[in-house]
């Protein structure tokens, strides 16, 4: 397939994702039935973000032009190991390899093996040549390069097996927000999305807040109530209850709005149902500290990314700050 053919089918894919096609809606239902964390609202959120942020003609053409893509690439076989923490979490890697012109072999997580497979099948029905570029496998063998996403533990496994090849091996990451105490109600509502969309399971979800010493948590707790419906989700509720019980038994100070527990902690990684916070003296010191922290994916708030943008990355917003397209073109 020529570059223009690949871009054209991606534009059509964006329209399909945004449609109410019965087969597509059925695929989303299957994904939800297989993974209880994939509620309908969050599947739709992920799908709509992909369609709007990744699969628009102008955005794709600008992305391709930025890297001076053409049809002269020497195609390699790229193995991709995808995570399954949120719906379609590996789509950006898939997209980069497809647009670059390389072939890809995808190993999906068992937690998220419905949606992307369905979309690739749809693309293949529109243009059978897609099958020459994309395949799925349970094991990755004989690839020229690898892109993997997983935990710190799985990263050691990936390093052992794939480290001798050109590779991008991602580990645990999370995101934080720096607040001043002067945020508006609208900004706090957007921050609530950054924190609790996808139940807080994504690496771009805010799991820790940096706040000034005199910070008033009441407006934030009120804003987070917009996700009180998650309290009816049995898995989320079980995690919330478990963490709350631990804090109570250990006589720790906590705050809650019966939706999420706030607790002071230096660790940026917070358990499901919990949001960590940490007081600061000077915001500038926080950014100095975060600059060298390789566990931080994104910083939202004062002098960081805008509130509400955490779960809406663009094509140039690469995970871990590693330019995947540049990696692919440099093979």
KEMARTOR-686191 format. One line per field, with one value per residue: x, y, z of N, C-alpha, C in turn; residue number from 0. Coordinates in steps of 0.2 Angstrom, whole numbers, m for minus. Layout:
N
nu: c(X / ...)
nv: c(Y / ...)
nw: c(Z / ...)
cau: c(X / ...)
cav: c(Y / ...)
caw: c(Z / ...)
cu: c(X / ...)
cv: c(Y / ...)
cw: c(Z / ...)
n: c(NUM / ...)
This chain:
331
nu: c(4 / 2 / 8 / m2 / m14 / m14 / m17 / m29 / m37 / m37 / m43 / m56 / m58 / m59 / m71 / m79 / m77 / m83 / m96 / m113 / m114 / m120 / m113 / m101 / m105 / m109 / m97 / m91 / m99 / m96 / m82 / m84 / m91 / m81 / m72 / m74 / m70 / m71 / m82 / m96 / m96 / m83 / m77 / m82 / m77 / m63 / m63 / m69 / m60 / m49 / m54 / m56 / m44 / m33 / m37 / m41 / m40 / m32 / m24 / m17 / m10 / m2 / 6 / 12 / 19 / 28 / 38 / 42 / 37 / 37 / 36 / 47 / 52 / 61 / 54 / 52 / 49 / 39 / 37 / 24 / 19 / 5 / m3 / m17 / m24 / m33 / m47 / m42 / m28 / m16 / m17 / m10 / 3 / 1 / m5 / 6 / 16 / 9 / 6 / 19 / 24 / 30 / 28 / 18 / 17 / 6 / 4 / m9 / m16 / m25 / m35 / m39 / m43 / m52 / m57 / m47 / m44 / m56 / m57 / m46 / m50 / m61 / m54 / m47 / m57 / m61 / m50 / m40 / m26 / m22 / m20 / m7 / 0 / m3 / m4 / m9 / m3 / 0 / 13 / 28 / 39 / 55 / 55 / 61 / 62 / 55 / 41 / 36 / 24 / 21 / 21 / 34 / 39 / 36 / 43 / 57 / 56 / 54 / 66 / 75 / 72 / 70 / 79 / 91 / 88 / 83 / 73 / 58 / 55 / 43 / 39 / 31 / 21 / 15 / 4 / 4 / m3 / m1 / m7 / m13 / m22 / m30 / m39 / m52 / m70 / m74 / m61 / m58 / m68 / m63 / m51 / m56 / m60 / m47 / m42 / m51 / m57 / m58 / m57 / m46 / m35 / m26 / m10 / m9 / m18 / m21 / m13 / m8 / m8 / 0 / 0 / m2 / 2 / m9 / m20 / m37 / m47 / m60 / m68 / m62 / m66 / m79 / m80 / m75 / m86 / m94 / m91 / m97 / m105 / m97 / m96 / m105 / m100 / m94 / m81 / m73 / m79 / m75 / m61 / m60 / m66 / m58 / m45 / m49 / m52 / m40 / m33 / m41 / m39 / m25 / m25 / m24 / m24 / m37 / m47 / m63 / m76 / m85 / m83 / m70 / m54 / m44 / m27 / m12 / 3 / 20 / 23 / 20 / 11 / m4 / m16 / m31 / m46 / m41 / m33 / m18 / m10 / 2 / 10 / 18 / 31 / 36 / 31 / 40 / 50 / 44 / 43 / 56 / 59 / 51 / 55 / 66 / 61 / 58 / 46 / 35 / 22 / 14 / 12 / 0 / m9 / m4 / 8 / 9 / 2 / m15 / m29 / m40 / m34 / m27 / m32 / m33 / m23 / m12 / m6 / 7 / 10 / 19 / 20 / 30 / 38 / 45 / 49 / 40 / 38 / 50 / 59 / 55 / 57 / 71 / 76)
nv: c(m6 / 11 / 27 / 36 / 29 / 22 / 32 / 37 / 26 / 26 / 38 / 34 / 24 / 32 / 38 / 27 / 23 / 33 / 31 / 24 / 11 / m5 / m17 / m13 / m7 / m18 / m25 / m17 / m19 / m33 / m31 / m25 / m35 / m44 / m38 / m31 / m18 / m10 / 0 / 6 / 20 / 23 / 16 / 22 / 35 / 33 / 28 / 39 / 49 / 44 / 44 / 58 / 64 / 58 / 53 / 62 / 70 / 82 / 82 / 69 / 71 / 82 / 76 / 66 / 74 / 80 / 71 / 69 / 58 / 45 / 34 / 26 / 18 / 5 / m9 / m16 / m29 / m26 / m30 / m29 / m27 / m25 / m16 / m18 / m10 / 1 / 5 / 1 / 5 / 3 / 9 / 20 / 16 / 6 / 14 / 22 / 13 / 7 / 19 / 22 / 13 / 1 / m17 / m25 / m35 / m40 / m42 / m44 / m38 / m50 / m43 / m33 / m37 / m36 / m25 / m18 / m28 / m30 / m18 / m18 / m29 / m24 / m14 / m22 / m28 / m17 / m14 / m26 / m27 / m22 / m33 / m37 / m29 / m30 / m41 / m53 / m61 / m74 / m76 / m67 / m68 / m68 / m54 / m38 / m27 / m21 / m15 / m12 / m12 / m12 / m17 / m14 / m26 / m34 / m28 / m31 / m44 / m42 / m35 / m45 / m54 / m46 / m36 / m36 / m32 / m18 / m8 / m2 / m1 / 0 / 5 / 5 / 20 / 36 / 50 / 68 / 82 / 99 / 111 / 127 / 132 / 142 / 138 / 138 / 133 / 127 / 122 / 113 / 104 / 99 / 94 / 83 / 74 / 71 / 64 / 53 / 47 / 32 / 25 / 29 / 21 / 23 / 27 / 41 / 46 / 56 / 53 / 59 / 74 / 90 / 102 / 119 / 124 / 129 / 124 / 122 / 108 / 106 / 112 / 104 / 90 / 91 / 93 / 81 / 73 / 71 / 59 / 50 / 40 / 29 / 22 / 13 / 3 / m13 / m18 / m6 / m1 / m11 / m10 / 3 / 2 / m7 / 0 / 11 / 4 / 0 / 12 / 17 / 7 / 9 / 21 / 33 / 49 / 55 / 60 / 60 / 59 / 49 / 44 / 44 / 42 / 53 / 55 / 59 / 57 / 53 / 45 / 44 / 35 / 30 / 19 / 11 / 20 / 29 / 44 / 52 / 66 / 79 / 91 / 107 / 120 / 129 / 131 / 130 / 122 / 110 / 107 / 106 / 95 / 85 / 85 / 77 / 64 / 49 / 42 / 49 / 53 / 64 / 81 / 90 / 106 / 121 / 129 / 118 / 105 / 109 / 108 / 94 / 89 / 77 / 65 / 66 / 65 / 71 / 67 / 69 / 67 / 57 / 41 / 40 / 50 / 46 / 47 / 38 / 37 / 42 / 33 / 22 / 26 / 27 / 14)
nw: c(0 / m4 / 4 / 3 / 1 / 13 / 22 / 17 / 20 / 34 / 37 / 33 / 42 / 54 / 52 / 53 / 66 / 72 / 69 / 71 / 67 / 67 / 68 / 73 / 85 / 92 / 93 / 103 / 114 / 116 / 120 / 132 / 139 / 141 / 148 / 163 / 167 / 156 / 154 / 145 / 143 / 144 / 134 / 123 / 125 / 123 / 110 / 103 / 105 / 98 / 85 / 84 / 87 / 81 / 68 / 58 / 43 / 40 / 52 / 51 / 38 / 42 / 51 / 44 / 35 / 44 / 46 / 34 / 26 / 14 / 0 / 0 / 10 / 18 / 21 / 38 / 50 / 63 / 80 / 92 / 108 / 117 / 130 / 142 / 150 / 148 / 136 / 119 / 121 / 115 / 102 / 97 / 94 / 85 / 75 / 71 / 66 / 55 / 47 / 45 / 36 / 38 / 42 / 54 / 69 / 80 / 98 / 108 / 124 / 134 / 140 / 132 / 118 / 108 / 102 / 94 / 85 / 79 / 72 / 63 / 55 / 49 / 42 / 33 / 25 / 18 / 11 / 5 / 5 / 17 / 25 / 22 / 30 / 43 / 56 / 69 / 84 / 96 / 100 / 98 / 86 / 77 / 73 / 67 / 75 / 91 / 100 / 116 / 130 / 147 / 164 / 177 / 180 / 169 / 160 / 163 / 158 / 144 / 141 / 142 / 132 / 121 / 121 / 114 / 101 / 91 / 100 / 109 / 126 / 137 / 154 / 170 / 172 / 177 / 180 / 186 / 195 / 196 / 208 / 211 / 220 / 216 / 206 / 194 / 195 / 184 / 179 / 189 / 187 / 175 / 179 / 187 / 177 / 171 / 182 / 185 / 174 / 165 / 176 / 183 / 178 / 168 / 161 / 159 / 168 / 182 / 197 / 208 / 217 / 218 / 230 / 237 / 254 / 261 / 255 / 250 / 250 / 248 / 237 / 226 / 230 / 229 / 215 / 210 / 213 / 202 / 197 / 204 / 201 / 199 / 210 / 210 / 203 / 204 / 205 / 206 / 218 / 227 / 227 / 232 / 245 / 251 / 252 / 259 / 271 / 275 / 278 / 288 / 298 / 301 / 306 / 299 / 292 / 282 / 268 / 260 / 248 / 247 / 235 / 230 / 239 / 247 / 251 / 260 / 253 / 247 / 237 / 219 / 213 / 215 / 223 / 215 / 217 / 226 / 229 / 229 / 238 / 240 / 249 / 244 / 245 / 236 / 220 / 209 / 213 / 213 / 200 / 196 / 203 / 197 / 184 / 182 / 185 / 179 / 180 / 178 / 167 / 162 / 166 / 173 / 175 / 184 / 174 / 167 / 156 / 150 / 160 / 159 / 148 / 149 / 145 / 131 / 121 / 107 / 90 / 91 / 104 / 112 / 121 / 136 / 131 / 120 / 104 / 93 / 79 / 74 / 79 / 71 / 58 / 58 / 58)
cau: c(0 / 6 / 6 / m9 / m19 / m14 / m20 / m36 / m41 / m37 / m49 / m62 / m58 / m61 / m78 / m82 / m77 / m88 / m103 / m117 / m114 / m122 / m107 / m96 / m108 / m109 / m90 / m90 / m102 / m92 / m77 / m87 / m93 / m75 / m68 / m79 / m67 / m72 / m89 / m98 / m94 / m75 / m75 / m84 / m72 / m57 / m65 / m70 / m53 / m45 / m57 / m55 / m37 / m28 / m39 / m43 / m36 / m27 / m19 / m13 / m6 / 3 / 10 / 16 / 24 / 33 / 43 / 44 / 36 / 36 / 35 / 53 / 54 / 63 / 49 / 54 / 44 / 39 / 33 / 21 / 16 / 1 / m6 / m24 / m27 / m39 / m48 / m38 / m23 / m11 / m19 / m5 / 8 / m2 / m5 / 13 / 19 / 5 / 8 / 26 / 25 / 32 / 24 / 18 / 14 / 3 / 2 / m13 / m17 / m31 / m40 / m41 / m41 / m58 / m59 / m42 / m44 / m62 / m56 / m41 / m54 / m65 / m50 / m46 / m63 / m61 / m44 / m37 / m19 / m21 / m18 / 0 / 4 / m5 / m6 / m10 / 0 / 1 / 20 / 32 / 46 / 58 / 54 / 67 / 62 / 50 / 38 / 32 / 21 / 19 / 24 / 41 / 41 / 36 / 49 / 63 / 56 / 55 / 73 / 79 / 70 / 70 / 84 / 97 / 85 / 81 / 67 / 56 / 52 / 40 / 38 / 26 / 21 / 9 / 4 / 2 / m6 / 1 / m12 / m11 / m28 / m34 / m42 / m60 / m74 / m73 / m55 / m58 / m72 / m59 / m46 / m59 / m59 / m40 / m41 / m55 / m59 / m55 / m56 / m39 / m31 / m21 / m3 / m10 / m22 / m18 / m14 / m5 / m8 / 5 / m4 / 1 / 1 / m16 / m25 / m44 / m49 / m68 / m70 / m60 / m70 / m86 / m79 / m74 / m92 / m97 / m90 / m100 / m108 / m92 / m97 / m110 / m96 / m92 / m74 / m71 / m81 / m71 / m55 / m61 / m68 / m52 / m40 / m52 / m52 / m32 / m32 / m44 / m35 / m19 / m26 / m21 / m29 / m39 / m53 / m67 / m83 / m89 / m81 / m62 / m51 / m38 / m23 / m6 / 8 / 25 / 23 / 15 / 7 / m10 / m21 / m38 / m50 / m37 / m29 / m12 / m8 / 8 / 11 / 24 / 32 / 37 / 29 / 46 / 54 / 40 / 44 / 63 / 59 / 47 / 59 / 71 / 57 / 56 / 40 / 30 / 20 / 12 / 10 / m6 / m10 / 0 / 14 / 9 / m3 / m21 / m34 / m44 / m31 / m23 / m34 / m34 / m16 / m12 / m2 / 14 / 11 / 21 / 21 / 36 / 42 / 50 / 46 / 40 / 39 / 57 / 62 / 53 / 61 / 78 / 78)
cav: c(0 / 18 / 31 / 40 / 23 / 21 / 38 / 37 / 21 / 28 / 43 / 30 / 21 / 37 / 39 / 21 / 23 / 38 / 29 / 20 / 5 / m10 / m22 / m9 / m6 / m25 / m26 / m13 / m23 / m39 / m29 / m23 / m41 / m48 / m34 / m27 / m11 / m7 / 2 / 9 / 27 / 24 / 13 / 27 / 40 / 31 / 28 / 46 / 52 / 42 / 47 / 65 / 67 / 54 / 50 / 67 / 71 / 87 / 80 / 64 / 74 / 86 / 71 / 63 / 79 / 82 / 66 / 68 / 51 / 44 / 27 / 23 / 15 / m2 / m11 / m20 / m32 / m23 / m33 / m24 / m30 / m20 / m16 / m18 / m6 / 5 / 2 / 3 / 9 / 2 / 11 / 25 / 12 / 3 / 19 / 24 / 8 / 7 / 25 / 23 / 8 / m5 / m22 / m26 / m41 / m37 / m47 / m40 / m41 / m53 / m39 / m29 / m41 / m36 / m18 / m17 / m34 / m29 / m12 / m21 / m33 / m19 / m11 / m27 / m29 / m11 / m15 / m33 / m26 / m21 / m39 / m38 / m25 / m31 / m48 / m54 / m67 / m75 / m75 / m63 / m71 / m66 / m47 / m34 / m22 / m22 / m10 / m16 / m8 / m16 / m16 / m14 / m33 / m37 / m24 / m35 / m50 / m39 / m33 / m51 / m57 / m41 / m31 / m36 / m29 / m11 / m8 / 3 / m5 / 5 / 3 / 9 / 27 / 39 / 57 / 72 / 89 / 105 / 116 / 134 / 134 / 147 / 135 / 139 / 127 / 123 / 119 / 107 / 99 / 96 / 90 / 77 / 70 / 69 / 59 / 47 / 44 / 25 / 23 / 30 / 15 / 24 / 31 / 48 / 48 / 60 / 49 / 63 / 81 / 94 / 108 / 123 / 122 / 131 / 122 / 120 / 103 / 105 / 112 / 98 / 85 / 93 / 92 / 74 / 70 / 70 / 52 / 46 / 34 / 24 / 19 / 7 / m2 / m17 / m18 / 0 / 0 / m16 / m7 / 9 / m1 / m10 / 5 / 15 / 0 / 0 / 19 / 17 / 3 / 12 / 27 / 38 / 55 / 54 / 64 / 56 / 61 / 43 / 42 / 43 / 44 / 57 / 54 / 62 / 52 / 55 / 41 / 47 / 30 / 28 / 13 / 12 / 22 / 33 / 50 / 55 / 73 / 81 / 99 / 110 / 126 / 133 / 127 / 129 / 116 / 104 / 106 / 104 / 88 / 81 / 85 / 71 / 58 / 45 / 38 / 54 / 53 / 70 / 86 / 95 / 112 / 127 / 129 / 111 / 104 / 111 / 104 / 91 / 87 / 71 / 59 / 68 / 66 / 71 / 62 / 70 / 66 / 50 / 39 / 41 / 55 / 43 / 48 / 31 / 37 / 43 / 26 / 17 / 28 / 26 / 7)
caw: c(0 / m4 / 9 / 2 / 2 / 20 / 25 / 15 / 24 / 41 / 37 / 33 / 49 / 59 / 51 / 55 / 73 / 75 / 67 / 75 / 64 / 72 / 70 / 78 / 92 / 95 / 95 / 109 / 119 / 117 / 124 / 139 / 142 / 142 / 153 / 167 / 168 / 150 / 153 / 138 / 143 / 143 / 127 / 118 / 126 / 120 / 102 / 100 / 106 / 93 / 79 / 83 / 88 / 77 / 62 / 54 / 37 / 41 / 57 / 48 / 33 / 45 / 55 / 39 / 32 / 49 / 46 / 27 / 24 / 7 / m1 / m1 / 16 / 17 / 27 / 43 / 54 / 70 / 85 / 96 / 114 / 119 / 137 / 142 / 155 / 146 / 129 / 113 / 124 / 110 / 96 / 94 / 92 / 79 / 70 / 69 / 62 / 49 / 43 / 43 / 30 / 41 / 44 / 61 / 72 / 87 / 103 / 112 / 130 / 134 / 143 / 127 / 112 / 104 / 98 / 88 / 80 / 75 / 67 / 58 / 51 / 45 / 37 / 28 / 21 / 14 / 7 / 7 / 6 / 24 / 28 / 21 / 34 / 50 / 58 / 76 / 86 / 103 / 102 / 94 / 84 / 70 / 71 / 67 / 81 / 95 / 105 / 121 / 135 / 152 / 171 / 178 / 180 / 162 / 156 / 163 / 154 / 138 / 140 / 142 / 126 / 115 / 122 / 109 / 95 / 92 / 104 / 114 / 131 / 142 / 161 / 174 / 172 / 180 / 179 / 192 / 193 / 201 / 209 / 215 / 224 / 212 / 200 / 194 / 196 / 177 / 179 / 193 / 184 / 170 / 182 / 189 / 171 / 171 / 188 / 186 / 168 / 164 / 183 / 185 / 177 / 163 / 163 / 159 / 174 / 188 / 203 / 213 / 217 / 222 / 232 / 242 / 261 / 264 / 250 / 252 / 246 / 247 / 230 / 222 / 232 / 226 / 208 / 209 / 214 / 195 / 195 / 210 / 198 / 199 / 217 / 209 / 199 / 210 / 206 / 209 / 225 / 231 / 228 / 237 / 252 / 254 / 253 / 265 / 278 / 277 / 281 / 295 / 303 / 302 / 309 / 294 / 291 / 275 / 266 / 255 / 246 / 245 / 228 / 230 / 245 / 247 / 257 / 259 / 252 / 242 / 231 / 214 / 211 / 220 / 222 / 213 / 222 / 230 / 225 / 233 / 237 / 243 / 250 / 242 / 247 / 230 / 214 / 205 / 216 / 211 / 193 / 196 / 205 / 192 / 177 / 182 / 187 / 173 / 181 / 176 / 160 / 160 / 172 / 172 / 179 / 183 / 170 / 163 / 151 / 152 / 163 / 154 / 142 / 150 / 141 / 124 / 117 / 100 / 87 / 93 / 111 / 112 / 127 / 139 / 127 / 115 / 97 / 90 / 72 / 73 / 80 / 66 / 52 / 59 / 58)
cu: c(4 / 4 / m1 / m15 / m20 / m18 / m27 / m40 / m42 / m43 / m56 / m63 / m61 / m69 / m82 / m83 / m82 / m95 / m107 / m118 / m115 / m117 / m102 / m99 / m108 / m102 / m88 / m93 / m98 / m85 / m79 / m88 / m87 / m71 / m72 / m76 / m69 / m79 / m90 / m95 / m87 / m73 / m77 / m79 / m66 / m58 / m65 / m64 / m49 / m47 / m55 / m48 / m32 / m30 / m43 / m38 / m30 / m22 / m14 / m8 / 0 / 8 / 15 / 21 / 29 / 39 / 45 / 43 / 35 / 35 / 41 / 56 / 56 / 59 / 52 / 48 / 44 / 34 / 30 / 17 / 12 / m2 / m13 / m28 / m33 / m40 / m44 / m31 / m17 / m12 / m13 / 1 / 6 / m2 / 1 / 16 / 15 / 6 / 15 / 28 / 28 / 26 / 24 / 14 / 12 / 1 / m2 / m14 / m24 / m37 / m43 / m40 / m47 / m58 / m54 / m43 / m51 / m60 / m51 / m45 / m58 / m60 / m48 / m51 / m63 / m55 / m40 / m30 / m17 / m18 / m10 / 4 / 3 / m7 / m6 / m7 / 0 / 8 / 23 / 38 / 48 / 56 / 61 / 67 / 55 / 48 / 34 / 30 / 19 / 21 / 31 / 43 / 41 / 41 / 55 / 62 / 57 / 62 / 77 / 78 / 71 / 76 / 90 / 94 / 84 / 74 / 65 / 52 / 49 / 38 / 32 / 27 / 15 / 9 / 2 / 0 / m3 / m4 / m10 / m16 / m32 / m38 / m49 / m64 / m74 / m67 / m55 / m62 / m68 / m54 / m49 / m59 / m52 / m39 / m45 / m58 / m55 / m54 / m49 / m34 / m26 / m15 / m4 / m15 / m18 / m19 / m11 / m6 / m3 / 1 / 0 / m1 / m6 / m21 / m32 / m46 / m56 / m70 / m68 / m64 / m77 / m85 / m79 / m81 / m96 / m96 / m92 / m103 / m103 / m93 / m101 / m106 / m93 / m85 / m71 / m72 / m77 / m64 / m55 / m62 / m61 / m46 / m43 / m51 / m44 / m31 / m35 / m40 / m28 / m19 / m23 / m27 / m31 / m45 / m57 / m74 / m87 / m88 / m74 / m60 / m45 / m34 / m16 / m1 / 13 / 25 / 18 / 10 / 2 / m14 / m27 / m42 / m47 / m33 / m24 / m12 / m2 / 9 / 18 / 25 / 33 / 36 / 35 / 50 / 51 / 42 / 52 / 63 / 56 / 51 / 63 / 67 / 55 / 50 / 34 / 28 / 19 / 11 / 5 / m6 / m5 / 7 / 14 / 4 / m10 / m25 / m39 / m41 / m27 / m25 / m36 / m27 / m17 / m7 / 5 / 15 / 13 / 22 / 28 / 41 / 46 / 46 / 46 / 41 / 47 / 61 / 61 / 57 / 68 / 80 / 82)
cv: c(6 / 22 / 34 / 35 / 22 / 26 / 38 / 32 / 22 / 34 / 39 / 27 / 26 / 38 / 33 / 21 / 28 / 36 / 25 / 13 / m1 / m15 / m19 / m8 / m13 / m27 / m23 / m17 / m29 / m37 / m28 / m30 / m45 / m44 / m29 / m19 / m7 / m5 / 6 / 16 / 28 / 21 / 19 / 33 / 39 / 31 / 35 / 50 / 50 / 44 / 54 / 68 / 64 / 53 / 55 / 69 / 76 / 85 / 74 / 67 / 78 / 81 / 68 / 68 / 81 / 77 / 65 / 61 / 51 / 36 / 23 / 19 / 7 / m5 / m17 / m23 / m30 / m27 / m29 / m28 / m24 / m21 / m17 / m15 / m2 / 3 / 6 / 7 / 8 / 5 / 16 / 21 / 9 / 8 / 21 / 19 / 7 / 13 / 25 / 18 / 2 / m11 / m23 / m33 / m39 / m43 / m42 / m43 / m44 / m49 / m34 / m32 / m41 / m31 / m17 / m22 / m32 / m23 / m14 / m25 / m29 / m16 / m16 / m28 / m23 / m11 / m21 / m32 / m24 / m27 / m41 / m34 / m26 / m38 / m48 / m60 / m68 / m74 / m71 / m66 / m68 / m59 / m43 / m29 / m23 / m15 / m13 / m11 / m13 / m13 / m16 / m21 / m36 / m34 / m28 / m41 / m48 / m38 / m40 / m54 / m52 / m36 / m30 / m34 / m22 / m11 / m2 / m1 / 0 / 1 / 7 / 17 / 30 / 47 / 61 / 78 / 93 / 110 / 122 / 135 / 140 / 145 / 137 / 132 / 123 / 119 / 113 / 102 / 95 / 91 / 83 / 72 / 67 / 64 / 53 / 44 / 37 / 23 / 24 / 25 / 17 / 28 / 38 / 50 / 51 / 55 / 53 / 70 / 85 / 100 / 112 / 121 / 123 / 129 / 119 / 114 / 102 / 106 / 106 / 92 / 85 / 91 / 85 / 70 / 68 / 63 / 48 / 40 / 28 / 19 / 13 / 2 / m6 / m18 / m12 / 1 / m5 / m13 / m1 / 7 / m4 / m5 / 9 / 11 / 0 / 7 / 20 / 13 / 5 / 19 / 33 / 43 / 54 / 59 / 60 / 60 / 55 / 41 / 40 / 45 / 48 / 56 / 57 / 57 / 55 / 51 / 43 / 41 / 28 / 23 / 15 / 14 / 27 / 38 / 52 / 62 / 74 / 89 / 101 / 117 / 131 / 128 / 125 / 123 / 110 / 102 / 103 / 96 / 83 / 80 / 79 / 64 / 55 / 41 / 43 / 54 / 60 / 74 / 90 / 100 / 117 / 125 / 122 / 111 / 107 / 106 / 101 / 88 / 80 / 66 / 60 / 70 / 67 / 66 / 63 / 69 / 58 / 48 / 39 / 46 / 52 / 43 / 41 / 32 / 38 / 37 / 22 / 19 / 27 / 19 / 5)
cw: c(0 / 2 / 9 / 3 / 10 / 24 / 23 / 19 / 31 / 42 / 37 / 40 / 54 / 58 / 54 / 63 / 76 / 73 / 72 / 71 / 69 / 73 / 74 / 85 / 96 / 97 / 102 / 115 / 121 / 121 / 131 / 143 / 144 / 148 / 157 / 168 / 162 / 150 / 147 / 138 / 141 / 136 / 122 / 119 / 122 / 112 / 99 / 100 / 100 / 86 / 78 / 83 / 83 / 70 / 58 / 49 / 38 / 46 / 54 / 43 / 36 / 48 / 50 / 36 / 37 / 48 / 38 / 24 / 17 / 6 / m2 / 5 / 14 / 23 / 31 / 46 / 61 / 74 / 90 / 102 / 117 / 126 / 136 / 147 / 154 / 138 / 124 / 115 / 119 / 103 / 93 / 91 / 85 / 73 / 67 / 65 / 55 / 45 / 41 / 37 / 32 / 41 / 51 / 63 / 79 / 92 / 108 / 119 / 130 / 137 / 138 / 120 / 107 / 99 / 92 / 83 / 76 / 70 / 62 / 53 / 46 / 40 / 31 / 23 / 16 / 9 / 9 / 8 / 13 / 27 / 27 / 26 / 41 / 51 / 66 / 78 / 93 / 105 / 96 / 92 / 77 / 68 / 71 / 72 / 85 / 99 / 110 / 127 / 141 / 159 / 171 / 178 / 173 / 158 / 157 / 159 / 146 / 136 / 139 / 135 / 120 / 115 / 117 / 102 / 96 / 95 / 108 / 119 / 136 / 148 / 164 / 174 / 175 / 179 / 185 / 190 / 199 / 201 / 213 / 220 / 221 / 206 / 200 / 195 / 189 / 177 / 183 / 191 / 178 / 173 / 185 / 183 / 170 / 176 / 187 / 179 / 167 / 171 / 186 / 183 / 171 / 165 / 163 / 164 / 179 / 194 / 209 / 212 / 221 / 224 / 237 / 249 / 264 / 259 / 253 / 247 / 245 / 240 / 225 / 224 / 229 / 218 / 206 / 210 / 207 / 193 / 201 / 207 / 198 / 205 / 216 / 205 / 204 / 211 / 208 / 216 / 229 / 232 / 233 / 244 / 255 / 256 / 259 / 272 / 280 / 281 / 288 / 300 / 305 / 305 / 305 / 293 / 283 / 274 / 260 / 254 / 244 / 238 / 227 / 237 / 244 / 253 / 255 / 258 / 247 / 236 / 226 / 212 / 217 / 218 / 219 / 218 / 227 / 226 / 231 / 232 / 241 / 243 / 247 / 245 / 241 / 224 / 209 / 207 / 214 / 204 / 192 / 198 / 200 / 185 / 177 / 184 / 181 / 174 / 179 / 169 / 158 / 167 / 169 / 177 / 178 / 179 / 166 / 158 / 154 / 155 / 158 / 148 / 143 / 146 / 134 / 121 / 110 / 97 / 89 / 100 / 112 / 119 / 129 / 135 / 122 / 108 / 93 / 83 / 70 / 73 / 74 / 59 / 52 / 59 / 52)
n: c(0 / 1 / 2 / 3 / 4 / 5 / 6 / 7 / 8 / 9 / 10 / 11 / 12 / 13 / 14 / 15 / 16 / 17 / 18 / 19 / 20 / 21 / 22 / 23 / 24 / 25 / 26 / 27 / 28 / 29 / 30 / 31 / 32 / 33 / 34 / 35 / 36 / 37 / 38 / 39 / 40 / 41 / 42 / 43 / 44 / 45 / 46 / 47 / 48 / 49 / 50 / 51 / 52 / 53 / 54 / 55 / 56 / 57 / 58 / 59 / 60 / 61 / 62 / 63 / 64 / 65 / 66 / 67 / 68 / 69 / 70 / 71 / 72 / 73 / 74 / 75 / 76 / 77 / 78 / 79 / 80 / 81 / 82 / 83 / 84 / 85 / 86 / 87 / 88 / 89 / 90 / 91 / 92 / 93 / 94 / 95 / 96 / 97 / 98 / 99 / 100 / 101 / 102 / 103 / 104 / 105 / 106 / 107 / 108 / 109 / 110 / 111 / 112 / 113 / 114 / 115 / 116 / 117 / 118 / 119 / 120 / 121 / 122 / 123 / 124 / 125 / 126 / 127 / 128 / 129 / 130 / 131 / 132 / 133 / 134 / 135 / 136 / 137 / 138 / 139 / 140 / 141 / 142 / 143 / 144 / 145 / 146 / 147 / 148 / 149 / 150 / 151 / 152 / 153 / 154 / 155 / 156 / 157 / 158 / 159 / 160 / 161 / 162 / 163 / 164 / 165 / 166 / 167 / 168 / 169 / 170 / 171 / 172 / 173 / 174 / 175 / 176 / 177 / 178 / 179 / 180 / 181 / 182 / 183 / 184 / 185 / 186 / 187 / 188 / 189 / 190 / 191 / 192 / 193 / 194 / 195 / 196 / 197 / 198 / 199 / 200 / 201 / 202 / 203 / 204 / 205 / 206 / 207 / 208 / 209 / 210 / 211 / 212 / 213 / 214 / 215 / 216 / 217 / 218 / 219 / 220 / 221 / 222 / 223 / 224 / 225 / 226 / 227 / 228 / 229 / 230 / 231 / 232 / 233 / 234 / 235 / 236 / 237 / 238 / 239 / 240 / 241 / 242 / 243 / 244 / 245 / 246 / 247 / 248 / 249 / 250 / 251 / 252 / 253 / 254 / 255 / 256 / 257 / 258 / 259 / 260 / 261 / 262 / 263 / 264 / 265 / 266 / 267 / 268 / 269 / 270 / 271 / 272 / 273 / 274 / 275 / 276 / 277 / 278 / 279 / 280 / 281 / 282 / 283 / 284 / 285 / 286 / 287 / 288 / 289 / 290 / 291 / 292 / 293 / 294 / 295 / 296 / 297 / 298 / 299 / 300 / 301 / 302 / 303 / 304 / 305 / 306 / 307 / 308 / 309 / 310 / 311 / 312 / 313 / 314 / 315 / 316 / 317 / 318 / 319 / 320 / 321 / 322 / 323 / 324 / 325 / 326 / 327 / 328 / 329 / 330)
